Amino acid sequence: MFQLDEQTQMVAGVFRQWCQSTLQPRVPALEAGTEQPFDLMKQMAKTFGFDAMLGGAVKKRLAKLKAGETAPGESLAASSGTPMMMHVVVKELSRVSPGFAMGFGVSMGLAGGSIVAKGTAEQIERWGLPLATMQKIGAWCLTEPGAGSDAFGSMRTTATADGDGYRLTGSKTFITNGPGADIFLVYARTPDGIGSFIVERAMSGVTVGPPFKKMGMRDSPTSEVFFDDVKLGAEHRLPGGRSATKDSLGTERSGVPAMAWGIIERCYDMSLQHVRDRKQFGRAIGDFQAVQLKITDLFLKLRTVENVVFRLAWMQQAGVKDQPFVNASKAMSAQLAVDAALTAIQIHGGMGYMEELGLEKLARDAKLLELGAGTTDINLLAAARELIGPLEA
Ligand SMILES: Cc1cc2nc3c(=O)[nH]c(=O)nc-3n(C[C@H](O)[C@H](O)[C@H](O)COP(=O)(O)OP(=O)(O)OC[C@H]3O[C@@H](n4cnc5c(N)ncnc54)[C@H](O)[C@@H]3O)c2cc1C
């Protein structure tokens, strides 16, 4: 599978049009924070029939559970049989608004996908389905003020036993979609290890901080979320402990290369056009070898990340696990996206530095890919540890 099939190409084309006609005009207000992206996410899901596209995957999982299956399910993209299509959607969104793509991925893929993959039939019907189809917006809450890279070891949020259920207390930070989410998937320390809990925004004791002011991804609202003695029934706890959380981390990291792909492709397309159009010293700047080298550099970055995404999609489709590849390719794709955005700005000269071109936004947004879903160093170190394996003292 080294090129997109006809159906995926068609979906990419339709999404590109929607991004240009509907998403692009909203980006300035989303960036300024005067508008929130959540209605637009719901509108997009409706327009493109996510109900039919992903509802089928959810129903398939429900049928398996009802037939007595106990093993956790796959990611939403994999179980819908269309992993490449979901990557392509994320890529197209990221060409225009990486923050919008991130918010969409967190809600549908991380929050919704984790509930569909790990939840009971009741949890899937009640919370998983509305998230997977984007009738509701979700957030995924792992990071805390004192627990970032060491998310599990330093976690202070607790869910203490209370009758049949739990009481949840703690705070989470840097939460994508925090300001608008209806449903939070929250990781907490319990008497029997790390657990994940489905929390509704309307519950007593749940409060959300104001959106952070950020360097980039400004079209994705991020906030703190506080849980003050929130009473949860037993049905709010997702089956599976720390290993289930690690699977979600894998899903989160697998989504990053598609975002990098969109950023790099836009940088490449714009740069190619610019070097043909822009004239200096009486010639198109594409005639200068120093500029030509930058175009080849962008082209290679584009094809490299595109191939990473193809392999991730193949792994998801074939059920192949290769966590070192997921971790390391996330780190590499993020770095290539940052480099590509800076190269594209360089190719565009002073104009590249101006807001109206959108390249400076891509550079600001790309930087987040090196931080979120585990920093670059954390991902590279995790990959190395798995590749080397246990060592004798
Ligand atoms: C815009 C944005 C959106 C986000 N969205 C979400 C979200 O929706 N949900 C969520 O749960 N989290 C989210 N995050 C949090 C993100 O996952 C964390 O920021 C990230 O995991 C890093 O944690 P930290 O910021 O605490 O950095 P730290 O862990 O404090 O790291 C600081 C530096 O130390 C390095 N470092 C730390 N430990 C080691 C080590 N053992 N070896 C080598 N180097 C090390 C890191 O690589 C980094 O360079 C988001 C963050 C941002 C900025």
The ligand as a Gaussian input file, in Angstrom:
#p B3LYP/6-31G(d) Opt

LIG

0 1
 C       -0.739000      22.544000      23.477000
 C       -0.639000      21.316000      24.335000
 C       -1.682000      20.405000      24.328000
 C       -1.625000      19.287000      25.169000
 N       -2.708000      18.439000      25.240000
 C       -2.735000      17.457000      26.186000
 C       -3.922000      16.687000      26.399000
 O       -4.933000      16.844000      25.707000
 N       -3.929000      15.780000      27.405000
 C       -2.837000      15.561000      28.201000
 O       -2.921000      14.727000      29.088000
 N       -1.694000      16.287000      28.025000
 C       -1.619000      17.224000      27.048000
 N       -0.471000      17.979000      26.868000
 C        0.674000      17.750000      27.744000
 C        1.890000      17.133000      27.061000
 O        1.655000      15.786000      26.779000
 C        3.081000      17.380000      27.998000
 O        3.390000      18.751000      27.918000
 C        4.283000      16.529000      27.637000
 O        4.041000      15.185000      27.940000
 C        5.545000      16.984000      28.368000
 O        5.326000      17.116000      29.735000
 P        5.791000      18.448000      30.488000
 O        5.242000      19.581000      29.707000
 O        5.402000      18.345000      31.910000
 O        7.349000      18.493000      30.335000
 P        8.463000      17.845000      31.364000
 O        8.078000      16.433000      31.629000
 O        8.613000      18.754000      32.530000
 O        9.758000      17.895000      30.478000
 C       10.619000      19.046000      30.395000
 C       11.874000      18.647000      29.632000
 O       12.595000      17.626000      30.347000
 C       12.821000      16.510000      29.498000
 N       12.754000      15.286000      30.284000
 C       11.871000      14.968000      31.263000
 N       12.109000      13.741000      31.756000
 C       13.184000      13.264000      31.076000
 C       13.894000      12.032000      31.104000
 N       13.565000      11.021000      31.916000
 N       14.935000      11.885000      30.250000
 C       15.281000      12.871000      29.381000
 N       14.634000      14.057000      29.305000
 C       13.582000      14.239000      30.139000
 C       11.732000      16.576000      28.436000
 O       12.105000      15.909000      27.231000
 C       11.590000      18.077000      28.252000
 O       12.539000      18.530000      27.329000
 C       -0.481000      19.074000      25.999000
 C        0.583000      19.982000      25.949000
 C        0.515000      21.093000      25.144000
 C        1.664000      22.065000      25.168000

